[in-house]
Amino acid sequence: MTSPVQSTRGRARVIVAVTLILTVAFALPLIARALGGSSPVRTPLAAFAPIAALVAVAATLVAIAVAWWLAVPLAIPTLFLIGWQVPPRRRTRTRQVPESGPETSASAAAASETVTVRFMTLNALVGRADPAAIVGQVRELQLDLLAVQELTPGLAGRLEQAGLAELLPFSCLDPRPGHTGIGLWSSRPLSQLPPVPGARNPMPRAQLDVGWPITITVVHPPAPLRGNQPRWQQDMDRLLAVLASTTGQQIVAGDFNASRDHAAFRRLLAADFIDCADAAQHRPWPGFTWPANRRFPPVMRLDHILVSRPGAGVHETRTVDIPGTDHLGVLAVIELRPIPSEGRASAPRGAWSAGRTE
């Protein structure tokens, strides 16, 4: 017959064992995220930092049931994991009021010019996304720009049949079989630019004229899985190099297969860009986008719309559910105002080095 003392000790051993298992589970993404850089192991593991934060909280709570001294060392990494998932603090924009005078009045008038751009990006899951639903959202959300990744020739044709060209008549399209097709539609004329050079997956670029030029880049580096991590890293490095060398305002949208838990993505933000989902006045949290076709909610934010910081404000972001795909779309409502041509040169060049690790 088991004594009460033996039973208590048995439960304590089980709790300790559960705590150790949970600790190992969250420690691996924690280490991968903290080390930064990239490797075939660390890069995929870092993506699981949001899940690791939940596991770390569970491990800490279970440890409390045993003894406070066991919970204390677990609480420290738990706080780091939670802190990494908390959205950055939004910055309040301030406008300086110039002194009166004809020249300053003209400058103030130019600075007061603003354009609102409504932009949605969507990974279409190898062309399986519902074209009628996509066009319906373009109409309902009154989009100015739509970027689609994994755009197949079949989906491109179905979108045209569904009336997308009537709503967004200008486009730069590169539909392909498989995962690498990509496209951009616009309500305003687009001037096609050379794509990101050397990228394994095509990253088209175009210039949008809203009274001044805005460079649009649509991205979809390969997922850093099953041996593709070097290709993903190379595409992210090439993207960073092009963005850092481009003057003027820019918007970058797509499925980055990356989040703030990846050092390569944080380097993009360090190149004077903001993630609209972090900066919007109205935003969901955490705004995860993948996977969207499971019985459980999304656990990662892989889809982003970035905008160069000078002259930009973000009113709203939200996720958009489109049947047929495993990603949620992302909508960003961006307010842009003209900036001096030297505005993009304000950030230190060292922060834009593709070789920098965090």
Stockholm file with secondary structure:
# STOCKHOLM 1.0

chainA/1-358         MTSPVQSTRGRARVIVAVTLILTVAFALPLIARALGGSSPVRTPLAAFAPIAALVAVAATLVAIAVAWWLAVPLAIPTLFLIGWQVPPRRRTRTRQVPESGPETSASAAAASETVTVRFMTLNALVGRADPAAIVGQVRELQLDLLAVQELTPGLAGRLEQAGLAELLPFSCLDPRPGHTGIGLWSSRPLSQLPPVPGARNPMPRAQLDVGWPITITVVHPPAPLRGNQPRWQQDMDRLLAVLASTTGQQIVAGDFNASRDHAAFRRLLAADFIDCADAAQHRPWPGFTWPANRRFPPVMRLDHILVSRPGAGVHETRTVDIPGTDHLGVLAVIELRPIPSEGRASAPRGAWSAGRTE
#=GR chainA/1-358 SS CCCHHHHHHHHHHHHHHHHHHHHHHHHHHHHHHHHCSCCTTHHHHHTTHHHHHHHHHHHHHHHHTTCHHHHHHHHHHHHHHHHHHSCCCCCCCCCCCCCSSHHHHHHHHHHHCCEEEEEEEEECTTTTSCHHHHHHHHHHHTCSEEEEESCCHHHHHHHHHTTHHHHSCEEEEECCSTTCCEEEEESSCEEEECCCTTCSSCCCEEEEESSSEEEEEEECCCCSCTTCHHHHHHHHHHHHHHHHHCCSEEEEEEECSCCTTSHHHHHHHHTTEEEHHHHCSBCCSSCCCBCCSSSSCCCBCCEEEEEESTTEEEEEEEEECCTTCSSCEEEEEEEECCCCGGGGGGSCGGGGCTTCCC
#=GC SS_cons         CCCHHHHHHHHHHHHHHHHHHHHHHHHHHHHHHHHCSCCTTHHHHHTTHHHHHHHHHHHHHHHHTTCHHHHHHHHHHHHHHHHHHSCCCCCCCCCCCCCSSHHHHHHHHHHHCCEEEEEEEEECTTTTSCHHHHHHHHHHHTCSEEEEESCCHHHHHHHHHTTHHHHSCEEEEECCSTTCCEEEEESSCEEEECCCTTCSSCCCEEEEESSSEEEEEEECCCCSCTTCHHHHHHHHHHHHHHHHHCCSEEEEEEECSCCTTSHHHHHHHHTTEEEHHHHCSBCCSSCCCBCCSSSSCCCBCCEEEEEESTTEEEEEEEEECCTTCSSCEEEEEEEECCCCGGGGGGSCGGGGCTTCCC
//
